[in-house]
C-alpha cells in the first residue's frame, strides 16, 4: 500500500466513471483513502458536479447488485471519500436517497449505507427533512436496528439516528407525525439506548447530545399520551378530537416505557437539559408520570386478579403454596374513566405474558423518572409527593416475576430522592406502616436521611389525646 499511486488511481476512477476499474482497484482506493489524510487535497480538487457524478456512479454500482463485493467496496470508498473531503464534507444528493432506501430495505450493505447516512446527516436534515424517502429510510433503520444481532451494524445505525437527534431539532416531531406508530416505537428504542449511553458514558468531547427541541418533544409526547386517554374517555369515540388520536392510542403502551426511560436519563443531565425540564408548562410532567405509575400498579393488580380468578376456577393452586401479596387497587384510577381506560390499554394484549412484561417495563421507567426528576429539583419533589408518589414508589418496590431485576433498587432510590431535604414527603413516609410490604426498611431509609420516627401523643380537642408518628433527628 505504501507504493500505491493514489493520484493516478483516483484520476482513472473519475475519468472512466468506473469503467475498467475492477473490484480490487476499488478496494485499494477505499483502503488508501481511509488510512491516509493527505488524500484530502486530491479529493477536494473535484468540483461539485464531478463529486456528485462520482457519488451517483458508486451508489449505482451497489444498487445494481450484480457483484455484492464490488458494491460493498464502492460504498466504502464513497464513505471514506466523504469523511476525508473538507470541500464536500457531508454532501449527499437527495437524488440518491431512493437507491440507499432500496439497499437498506433489501438488507444489503447496511453498515456502508449507515456510514454514508451518518456522514451526511446534517445536510440531509437541511435539504431532505420532508422527503418521504428519508422517512422510509428512518423507518427501515429502526426495523433493522431491532432485528440485526451484529453489534457493529447496530452501532452504525445508532450513529445515524444520533446525528439526526443532535442536528435536526424537528426530527422527533416529524417522525412522530409522519412515521407509522410501530416504526416510531422502533425509533424510540434507539433513542432510549442513546440516552442510556449518554448517562453511562464519560462526559467527553464527542458524546451524544440531543437537540433541546427533541428533548422537549419527548416530554410533549408523554403529556400528549396522557391527554389523549383523558380526551378519549371524556369525548367518546365519535368525536373529531378522538379520531385524530386513534392512530396513536394503540401504540402508546409500547411507547410510554421508552419515552419515560429517555426522560429518566435526561433528568440526570441537568447541565444539558435542565432548561428543558424546568421550562414553563413542563412542571405538569411530574403529575402525569405519578398518575401513570398509579395506573401501572392498578393494571398490574387487574392482571393479578384475573389470574387468581382463573386459578380458583381451575382449582389448581396448591393450598400450601405461598400466598401472593394483595392486588393493588387505586381509588384514583377506579374513580376516573380516563385513567381506567389507560389501565385497560396496558392490560390489553393477545399474550398475557407480554402484557405483564410491558407493565413491568412501565413500572421501572416511571419510578426511575420520578426519582431522577426529584433528585435535584425541590418543586418536583413536592409535586410528586402531593400526587401520592411516596406511597406509589413504596408499592412498586415489590418485585414480581415479570419485573425488571432492578425495580426494587429503583423504587428505593426514588423514595430516597423524594424524601431527601423534603420534610413534607418525610412526614408522609413516617406515617406509612411499612410492615405489610416486607420490602423496604422504612426506618433504615429514614436513618440514611438522618431521621427517626417516634410516636407522640397530641391533644385533639374533644377527642382527647391522639398518637401520631413524628420525625426527629437521630
N, C-alpha and C positions, 0 to 999 in steps of 0.2 A: 504493500500500500504506500510505502514511502516514495517509491519511484513512479507512482501513478501520475500521469499528466492530466490533472483535473480540467484545466482550461480547454484543452483540446477535446476531452470527452464531453464537457458541458456544451461547447460550441457545436459539436456534432449533433448533440441532442436537440439543440434549438434549431439548427439549420434543417435537419431531416424530419423533425416532428415525429420522432420515434421510429421512422422507417429505417431499417438496417441497424437499429440499436437493440442488441439482444438482451436477454434476461440477465446474463452475467454482468453486462455493462451497466444495467440499471442498478444491480446490487452494489457494484463498485461505487457508482456515483452516490447512492444513498448512504453507504457506509462512510465514504470520504467526507461528504458534507456534514454528516453527524459528528465526525471526530475532529474536524479542522475548522477553526474560527476564521482563518484567512480566506475561506471561500466566499465570505460576505461581499468582498469587493467585486468579485466576478458576477455574483448573482445580482447585485444592485446596479450593474450596467444595463440590465434589461429595462426597457420602458414598460409602461402599464399594459399596452397591447401585447407585447411579447410575453410578459409574465402571465397574463390572462390566457393567452394561447397555450402556453406550457401547462397551465393548470388544467385546462379543458382536455388537452391531449392525454395527460397522465391519468386523469379520472376516467376518461373514455376507455383506456386500456383495462382498468379494473372493472368497469361496468359491463364491458362486453363479455367477460367471464370465460374467454377461450382458454386462458392459461392462468390458473389461480396464483402460481408463484410469481409470474410476471406482474399480475395485477397487484399483488401484495407489495412488491418492491417499488412499483410505480407510485403507490400511495405513500409508502415510507419515504421515498425520495421527495415527494411533494411536501410532506410534513416537515422534513428536515430543512428543505429549502426555505419554507416559510418561517421556521424558527431562526434561521441564520440571517435572513434578509432584514435590513433596517428600513430600506426604502419601501418595501412591500409588506411589512410586518402586519399579519392579521388579515390580509386581503384574501377574500374568497368570493368569487362571483355568485350572485344569487342564482344564476342560470345553472350552476352545477348541483344545487340542492336536490333536485329530483333524482339525480344519479346516486348521491350519497344516501338519500332516503331509501332507494331500491336496494342498495347494498346492505344497509342495516336491516331492512325488512326481510331480506334473504339470509341474514346472519352471516354475511360474507365480509371478511376483512374488518371485523368490528373494532379491534384495537387501533388500527390505522385510521379508520373513519373517525373514531372518537378523538384521536390525536389531532386530526385536521380541524374538527369542530371546536376543540378546546382552544387551539391556536387562534381560531377566527371568531371566537365567541363575542368579543367586543364589537367587531364590525357587523356580525350578524344581528346583534341586539339593536344596532343603529339602522341597518338597511333592510332587515328582513323580519322585524318583530311581528308583523301582521301577516307574513307569508304562510299560507296553510301548509306548505311543505315543511317549514320549520316546526309547526305544531305537530305534524306527523312524526318528524324526527325525534322531538322531545318525548312523545308518547312511546315511540319504539325504543328509545334509550331506557325509559323506565321499565318497559317489559323485559328487555334484555338484562337489565341490572337485577331484576327479580328472578330470572331464570338461569343465568350463567353461573357456573361454580368457580371459574378461574378468577383468582383474586386480582391478577394483573389487568384483565379485561374490565373487571368491575371498577378498578381504580381509575382507568381512563374514562369510563362512563361517568363516574362520580366527578371527575375533574371538569368535564364539560358542564354538568349541572352547576357545579360550584362557581364556575366563571360567570354563568348567566345570573346566578343569585347575587353575585358580587357587583356585576357591571350594569345589569338591567333592573332598574328599580320597579319596573312594571311587570317583571317576569311572572311572579306568582299570581298577580291579578289577571294577566292574560291567560295563563294556564288554567286557572280556576274557571274562567269564563268560556274558554274555547275547547279544552280537552274533555273527553268523556270522563265521567266521575271515577271509574275504575283506573283510568290512566293517571288521573290526578293523584289517586291514592298511591300508585307506584312511585310517582314523583315525590310524594311526602316521605316515603320510606327512605329515599336517597337523602332528602333534606334532613331528616332526623339523624341519619348516620353522620352527615357532615356536621351537624350541630353537636352531637356527642363527641366527635373528634375535636371540635373546637374547644370543648371543655377539658378533655383529657390531655390534649397535646400541649406542648410548651407555647407560651405566648411569644412567638418569634416572628421575625420578618418573613413574609410569605404565607402566613397562616390564613385559613379561610375566614373571611369577614363579610358576612351577609349585608347587603344593602339595607339601610334602615327602613326603606319603604316595603321591602319584602318581609322584614321582621314585623312591621305593622300589619301586613296582610295576614300573617299567621294569627295575630290577635283578632283581627276583624272576622276571620272565618269562624273562629271559636264562638265569638259573640253572634255571628250570623246563624250558626247552627242552633244556638240557644233560642234565638228569636224565631227561627223557622218552626221549631217544635211548638213554641208558645203560640205563634200565629196560626199554625195549622189547627191546633186544638181550639183556639178562640173563634176562628172564622169559619171553619168547616171546609171540607174538600172541594166544594164547588166554586170557591171564590177565585178571582184573578190572582190575588196575592199568593194563595196556597198553590195555585197551578204553577207559578214561577218557581216555587220551592220544591216541587215534586221531583225534579231532576236530581236534586242534591240529597234529599231526605234518606233514600235507601242506603247511601254510602257513608253517611255521617258516622254511624257506629264503628266503621273501619277506620275512618279518617281522624276521629277525635283523639284516640290514644296517641297517634303520631303527632298531631298538632300540639297536644299538651306536652308530649315529650320534648318537642322543639322549644316550646316556651319555657319549660323547666331548665333546659340548657342555657337559653338566652338570659334567664334570670341570674345565672351565676356570673355573667359577664356584664356587670353594671357599668364597667368602663366603656363598653361599646354600645350597650342597648338600654342603659338607664333612662336616657331621654325618651325612648320609645315607650318603655313600660310605665313611666310616670307621666306620660302625655295626658293632657286634659281629655277626659272621656274614657281613658283606659282603666280608671280605678274600678269600674264595674266588672272588669275581667275577673277579679278575685271572687266576686259574688257568683259569677257564672260557674267558676271552677268548683267552688264549695257546693253549689247546688248539684253539679254533675257528679261529685263524689257521693252525695246523698242518693242521687238517682242510681248510681252504680251499685251501691250497697243494697238498695232496695231491690234492684233487678237480680242481684245475686241471691237475695232471700227468696224471691219468686221462684227461681230455678230450684233452690233447695227444697221449698215446699212441694213443688211439682214432683221432684224425685222421691221425697218421703211419702207422698200420696201413692205413687206408683208402687213403691216397695210394700206399703201396707196392703194394697190390693193384691199383690202377688204373694204376700206373706213369705218373703224370702230373707228378711233381715233377722239374723240370729238374736235372741234375747240378750245374750251375754256380750254382744258387740258394743263397744263404747258408743255412748250417745253423742250425737252432734250438738254443737252449740245451737241455741235457738236461732231461727232465721231472722234476719234483720227486717224490721218494718219501719218505714219512715212516715211519720204523720204528715210531714210537708208534702211528700210525693202522693200519699193517699188522698190528700185534700186538694191536689192540683191536677186538673185534666192534662195540662201541657207536660208536666213532669212525669205523670203516669204514662203518657204517650212515649216519652223518651225512654223510660224504663222498659216498656214493651218492645221498643225498637232494639234495645241492647239484647233482649232475650230471644229475638226472632232470628232463627236460623234453622235450616233443614237438619243440621247436626247440633245436638245439644252440647256436645263437647266443644265445638267451635265457638258456640255462644259463651260457654264458661271461660274459655281461653281469652276471648275478646273482652269479657268483663274483667278478668284478671289483669289484662294489659291496661285497661282503662283505670282500674283501681290504683295500680302502681303509678301511672302517669299523673293522676290527679294529686296523689299525696306528694309526689316529687314537686309538682308545680306549686302547690300550696306552700310546702316547706321552703323552696328556693325563693319564691316571691316574698315570703315573710322574713327571710333571713336578714335582709339589710334594709327593710322598709317598715317603719313603725306603723304607718297608716294601713299597710296591707295586713299586718298582724291583727290590728283592731278590727278591720272589716271582716277578716276571715273568722276571728273568734266570735264576733257578733252573729255571724251566719251559721255558727254551730260547728266550725272546723275542729275544735278541740275534741269534742265528743266523737265526731266522724272519724278523725285520724286514729283515735283510740279503738274504734270499732273495726277499722281497716287493718289493724295490726295482726289480727288472727290470720295466719297463712293457711289457705286451703290448697287442695291438690292441683288446682288449675292456676294458682297464682305464680307470679314472678318470685324467684327464690329470695329476693331481697326486699319484698314488700314490707316485712316486719321492720327491718332496719330503716327503710324509707319513712315508715309511719312514725317510728321513734324520733328520727331526725326532724320530721315535720313538727311533732309536738314540742321538741326542744326549741326550734326556731320560733314557733308560735308563742311560747311562754317566756323566752329569754327577754328580759327587760320590759315585760308587759304584765303589770300587776292584774289587769282585768282578766287576761287569759289564765294567769296563775290561779286566781280565785276560782275560775271555772274548773280547772283541773283538780284543785284541792277539794271541791265539793263532790267530785265523782267517786263513787265506790269502785275502786279498781279491782276488787277481788273477782268479780264474775269473768273478766276477760282472761285471767291467768296468763297474760302475755307480757304486759308492760308493768314493771315495778314502779308504781306511781311515786312512792316515797323515794326510791333511788333516783328517779328522774328529777324530782324536786331538789334532792340533795345536790345534784350537779349544778343546779341553779342557785345553790347557797340558801335553800329554804327548807322548812319542815312544817308539817301540819300538826296543829294542836287543836283540841276540842275545848271550847269555852262556852260558858253559859251567859246568855244575854237576856235582859228583860224584854218581853214582847207585849207591853201594855197589859190588857186584861187577861191575856193568855198566860201570863206568868213567865218563868224562866224557860229559855229555849236553847238547846245545844246547837252549836254551829262550828264547822271546821274553819280554822283561821290559819293563815300563813305567818310564820315567824322566821327571823333569821336563824341560821344554825349557830 
